[in-house]
Amino acid sequence: MKTISRMLVALAALWMLGFPATAWSQPNIIFVVCRHYDASKNCYVCSDYFSVRSEDEAQRKCGRRGGDPYYFPSVGRVFSWKVSHCTCEEEQD
C-alpha cells in the first residue's frame, strides 16, 4: 500500500511540475498594430491588427507599412487601444 501511495504522489508531482512547462513552451502569439502620424490630416492612422511570433517580424512588417509597431497580448486589448489612439476616420491596410 505504501508503494502505491508513493507512486501516486510521484506521478502527481510529475504531472503538476511537467504540465506548466509544456504550456509555457508553446510559441507566443503577439498581436500588433502599426501606427503612423499623417501630418496632412493631423491625425494618427492605424493598420488592421495582425499576429506575429517575434518582435523582429513585427518591426519588419511595420517598416514596410511605414509605421511604428504597438504590441498587445489579446485582440480585445487591440480594439480598446485603437478607440483612443487611432484618430483618423479611415484605416490603412
C-alpha positions as CSV (number, residue, x, y, z in Angstrom):
1,M,0.0,0.0,0.0
2,K,2.9,2.4,0.8
3,T,4.4,1.7,-2.6
4,I,1.2,2.6,-4.4
5,S,0.7,5.8,-2.5
6,R,4.4,6.8,-3.1
7,M,3.9,6.1,-6.8
8,L,0.7,8.2,-6.9
9,V,2.4,11.1,-5.1
10,A,5.4,10.9,-7.6
11,L,3.1,10.8,-10.6
12,A,1.0,13.8,-9.2
13,A,4.2,15.8,-8.6
14,L,5.5,14.9,-12.1
15,W,2.2,16.0,-13.7
16,M,1.9,19.2,-11.7
17,L,5.5,20.2,-12.5
18,G,5.6,19.0,-16.1
19,F,2.2,20.3,-17.3
20,P,3.0,24.1,-16.8
21,A,6.4,23.6,-18.5
22,T,4.6,22.2,-21.6
23,A,2.2,25.0,-21.7
24,W,4.9,27.7,-21.4
25,S,7.0,26.1,-24.1
26,Q,4.3,26.8,-26.7
27,P,5.2,29.7,-29.1
28,N,3.7,33.0,-28.0
29,I,1.4,34.9,-30.4
30,I,1.8,38.7,-30.3
31,F,-0.9,40.9,-31.8
32,V,0.5,44.1,-33.5
33,V,-0.9,47.3,-34.8
34,C,1.2,49.7,-37.0
35,R,0.6,53.4,-36.4
36,H,1.9,56.5,-38.1
37,Y,1.2,60.2,-38.0
38,D,-0.5,61.8,-41.1
39,A,0.6,65.4,-41.0
40,S,-1.8,66.5,-43.8
41,K,-4.8,65.3,-41.8
42,N,-3.4,66.0,-38.4
43,C,-4.2,62.5,-37.1
44,Y,-2.9,59.0,-36.4
45,V,-3.5,56.3,-39.0
46,C,-3.5,52.6,-37.7
47,S,-3.3,49.4,-39.7
48,D,-5.5,46.4,-39.0
49,Y,-4.1,44.1,-36.4
50,F,-2.0,41.1,-37.3
51,S,-0.3,38.4,-35.4
52,V,3.4,37.5,-35.3
53,R,5.7,35.2,-33.3
54,S,8.6,37.7,-32.7
55,E,9.3,41.3,-32.3
56,D,11.7,41.3,-35.2
57,E,8.9,40.1,-37.6
58,A,6.6,42.8,-36.3
59,Q,9.2,45.5,-36.9
60,R,9.8,44.3,-40.4
61,K,6.1,44.3,-41.3
62,C,5.5,47.7,-39.8
63,G,8.6,49.0,-41.5
64,R,7.1,48.0,-44.9
65,R,3.9,49.8,-43.9
66,G,5.7,52.9,-42.7
67,G,4.6,52.9,-39.1
68,D,5.7,52.1,-35.6
69,P,4.6,48.7,-34.0
70,Y,2.5,48.5,-30.9
71,Y,2.2,45.1,-29.2
72,F,-0.8,43.5,-27.5
73,P,-1.4,40.2,-25.7
74,S,-5.0,39.8,-27.0
75,V,-7.4,41.0,-29.7
76,G,-9.6,42.7,-27.1
77,R,-6.8,44.9,-26.0
78,V,-6.1,45.8,-29.6
79,F,-9.6,47.1,-30.1
80,S,-9.8,49.0,-26.8
81,W,-6.4,50.7,-27.6
82,K,-7.4,51.6,-31.2
83,V,-10.5,53.5,-30.0
84,S,-8.5,56.3,-28.3
85,H,-5.2,56.1,-30.2
86,C,-6.2,55.9,-33.9
87,T,-7.8,59.3,-34.6
88,C,-8.2,59.2,-38.5
89,E,-11.6,58.1,-39.6
90,E,-10.4,55.6,-42.3
91,E,-8.0,52.8,-41.6
92,Q,-5.0,51.9,-43.7
93,D,-4.4,48.2,-44.6
